[in-house]
């Protein structure tokens, strides 16, 4: 429970950075999705249940702080956290190349999931244009920042990563 609470604090900090500071910088063509990258890290390290919980918590906080319809981000982040949890402890996230690849794949997965989930919200337009420069910059930012975020969160791994139970 403590590790999840610490993870929620990290999510809240990144959400405030993303929505309060980076979204107001006009020179940025797109805002990196730190919540996606943190949920990806938590899912890869702790499994599906932790990833779903972290994704839902990050999504519900985003729903409160953005103009997106309520429930959209929580559903999106829950699905992505569950999907990333399938690769729990099976992928090497210590290098640079593979985290960059994971960041790109999950940003593309996010764009696909937004198209699918937006069917539940017919009165609004929350879809990505995959071939737009804005999405290209978000894909680039997320891909390049994934190893940095993973290294940053690795510093606090004693407070974030669940330890497997020892069976004697």
C-alpha positions, 0 to 999 in steps of 0.5 A: 500500500505504501508503494502505491501511495508513493507511486500516486505522489509521483503521478500527481507531481508529473500531472501537475508538471504536465498540466500546469507548466508544460501545457502553458509553454507556447513554444512546445509543439506538443506536451510529453505524456508523463502519466503514460510513461510513469504508468508504463514503468509501474506496469512493467515493474509491478504487473497488471494490477499495479499498472491498472491502479496507477493508470486509473489513478493518474487518469482520474487526476487528469480528468479533474485537472483537464477539460477532457470529459470525465472518465475518458483519461481514467479509462484510457490509462487503465487499458494502457496500464493493463496492456503494459502489465502483460510484460511484467519483468519480461522486458529489459528496460535498463538500456536506452534503445528498448525504452525508446522503443517502448515509449514509441509503441505505447504512444502509438497504442495510446493514439489507437486507444483514443480512437476506440474509446472516443466512440463512447464520447460521441459529442466531443472530438478527442481523437488524434491525427496520427499524421499531424506534426503535433502527434509526431512531436508527442511521439518524439518527446515520449520516445526520447523521455522514456529512458530518462523517466525510467532512470529517474524512477529507478532512483526511487525503486525501493519505494516504488517496486514491489518485492516478490514474496519469498516462498520457503 
